[in-house]
């Protein structure tokens, strides 16, 4: 039995789907019972649970052989860093009571760094805590998800300018489709993990892009001229605030992009590498179709 936390997200749905297509039993953990139908249709057992509720984690893990853990940064939380750390600590306490499990934890490029990486510092914390809690651990570090550009696509479509925190706009950086991350996670779960082992895997897409490439691909998908705009650093916090983020959340994002733009965040040397097959054009075609619909 495979247990998938975060099963309603893009990564979790893909993991659950691949495991079910391979004939495996899957227990999908959801916070909201109204989201269970799609997962039930593909043959998952669906249970309610919350990574902030240790009792519900224990219930979800009962009878499991392996589990996929996603600890998301809480949105609209006044202190998202502290809340996510509490979530990680709660999950780790539960995992210690299920030490036979193969645990696959979703992490980020740069999680090996111990300072100055914003949101990614929380995944550094997750990895350290889970290494202590789970004897059989796979860390799947993904590059930036292509789907993250959905936040600024409406602005780009309306203005012809694609705002970017990636500086300069001709600097290449790795991305990956969330779907490909979920597929890789399913494959790693099925491969298993040796007793008392930590396996670190980095995944990105088939090629690297710069912000100019991203704008060009969006233009090709929409048939409109789109140009990349390097959002001035002094405007980041104000822009993120206008997007609805509080100062603590915005600071985590700004610090992350400062680290990326300084070239500090990449696949860790020596980590196992995997590459997805999905191109940015396919992801943007789906996003634009959803926006226009």
N, C-alpha and C positions, 0 to 999 in steps of 0.2 A: 504494500500500500504506500503510495506517494501522497504526501500532504503538501498542498500549495497555499501558502499565505500570500495575500495580495492577488488572488486569483481573478479578480475582475479587472485588473490593470492590463495594459497591452502585453507586457512581458508574461505575467501570470497566465493569461488566457492562452497565449501561444504555447507555454510549457504544458499546461493541462491538455490542450488539444493534441499535441504530439504524443504525449504519454498515452492518451486514450486511443489514438490511432494505432499505437503499437500494442494495444490490448491490455494495458496495465490498469489496475484499480487506482483511482484518484479521488482523494477527498479535498474538495475546494473549500477554503475558509473565506467567508465573506462577513463584512461588518453589517451590511444592510440586506435583510432577507428579500427585499424587492429585486435584488440583482441576481437571484439564484437561477432564474429560468434558463438563460443561455448555457450555463454550466451544466445544469441538469439535462439539457437536451443532448449534450455530447456524452452523457453517461457518467458524469461525476456525482459522487455523493457530496452534497452541499451542506455545510454546517456553519453556524454563526460563531464568530470569534473575534477577538480584538487583542492586538499585541500589548495593549495596556492592561489587559485583564489576565493575570497568570492562570487562574482557574480554567478559563476558556482555552488557553493554550494547551494545558494538560489534557483537556477533553479532546481537542483536535488531534493530538499526537498519540492517543491511545490506539494500540495495534499497528502503528506505522513502522515502516522500514526506513524511510527517508523523508526529508522535509526540505522544501524550498522556502527560505526566509527573505522577505523584503521588508525593510524598516524604512518607511518613507519619511521625508521631512514634513512635519505637520504644517499645512497651509493655514493662514490666518490665525496662527497661534502667537500670542504676545512674546513668547520666548521659545522659538522653534528648536533651538539647539538643546536647551535643557529638556524639553519634552521628548525629543528624539533620543537623547541619552537615557532617559527614564524607560522608554520603550525598549531600547536595546538591553538595558539591565534586566528588565522583566522577562524578556525572551530568553536571555542567557540563564536566568535562574531556572526557568522551566526546562531548558535543554539539559541542564546538569542532571535532572532526574530521569532523562531518557538518553543515557550515554551510549546506547547501542546504535543510535540513529546515524545515518549519513546525512549531514547537514550541508546544504548548498546555500550559501549566503550571497546575495546580489550586492556588489560593491562597485567602486568607481576607479577609473584610471587615476593614478596619483595617490591612492590610499596608503601606499607605503611611506609617504612623507608625513612628518610629525609636526609641521608647523606651516602657517601662512597659506593654507589652501581653501579657506572658507568652508563651504558645504562638505567638501571632500575630507576635511578633518573629522567629520562625524563618521565617515566610513573607515577612517583610520582607527577611530575608537571602536567601532563595531568589530573590525577584524581582530583587534587586540582582545576584546572581551569574549568573542566567540572562540578564539583559539584556546582560551582557558576553559571554556564551557563544553566544547564539542570535540571529542578525541578524533572523530572522522569528519573532516571539514574540507569542503571545496569552496574557494573564493572565486567567484566569477566577476571580474572587473570589466565593466563596459565603458567604451568611449561615450561621448555625448550622444544622446539619442537624436536621430534625425527629426523625430516628431516634435522635439522641443521648439522648432522653428514655427510651429503652428501659432504660437503666441503673437508673432509679429507679422504673419502673412496678411491679415486684413489691412494693416497699415501699409504694407508694401503694395498690395493690390489697389488701394485707394490713391496712393501718392506716387507710385513708381519708384520709391526709394525703400530699400530693405535695410532697416536699422540693425547694426551689428555691434556687439561688445567684443568681437574678435578684432584685435588690432595687431598689425596693419591688415588691411583687407586682402592683401596678397600673401598672407602667411598661411601655409597649409596646416590643417588640424584633422584629427581622426573623428569620424562619426560612425554610428551603426544604427540600423533599424531596430526598434524595440522588438519587433517580431523575430529578427535573427537572434537577438539576445535570448528570447524565450526558447527558441529552437535549440540553441547551444546548451542552455540550462537543462532541457529535457535529455539531451544526449549525455551530458555529464552525470545526471542522476542515474540514467540507465547503465552507464559505465561503472558506477559505484566508486568506492574509495576504500583503500586498505586500512587495516586497523591502525589507529594512532598515526594518522598522516594528515598533513595540510597540503592541499593542491591549489596552486594559484594559476588561474587562466585569465588571459586578457583577450577581449574580443572587440573588433572593429569591423567596419564595412570593407567592401572590395577595393576602395580607393580613398585617398584623402582629398579634401576640398579646401579652398579658401573661401572667404566671404564673397569674392567676385564670382566664383564658380556657383555658389549657392544662388546668387541673384540671377546669374545666367540661366541656370536650370529652371528657376521659377518663371523666368521670361519665356523659356521654351515651352513650358507646360501651359501657360496662360495665353501665349501669343501677344504679350504686351512687353514693352521695354521696361526692364527693371534694373536698377543700379544699386550696388552696395553702398551704404552710408556708415562710415565709422562713427558711432555715436561718441561725442567728446566725453572724455573721462569725467570732467566736472559735471556733466549732466546725468550721469548714471543713477545716482541716488534719487534725484527728482523724478526721472523717468520711471524707475522701479516703484516709487511711491505712487505715481499716477496709475501704475498697473495694479495697485491694490496691495502692495507689500509693505509691511511695517518696517521700521528702521533695522531691526535685528535680522529679519529675513533678507532685506536688501543688502545689508553688509556682508552676509554670508555669500551672496551671489557675486557682489563686486570683488570680494577677496578671491573668489574662485577664478574669475576671469583675469584678474591681475596676475595670478599664478600661471594661468594658461598662456597669457600673452608674453610672459617672461620666459616661456619655454620650459617650465618646470614640470608640467604634467604631461605624461605620455605612458605608453605601456612600459612596465618595469622591466629592465634588462634581466634576462634569465627566466622570466615567466613564460609559461606555455602560451602559445599564440593560436587564436582561431580567427577566422574571417567570414563574415556573413556574405550572402550573395545579393542582397537587395540594394539596388541603386537609388540614389536620392531622387531621381526623376519619378520612380514608381511611388515613393512615399509622398512627394509633393502632388502628384496627380490625384491621389486619394484625399489628401487634405484639402486641396482646392475644390474638388468635387463636393466635399462635405460642407465647405464654407458657402459655395454657390447654391447648394440645395437649401 
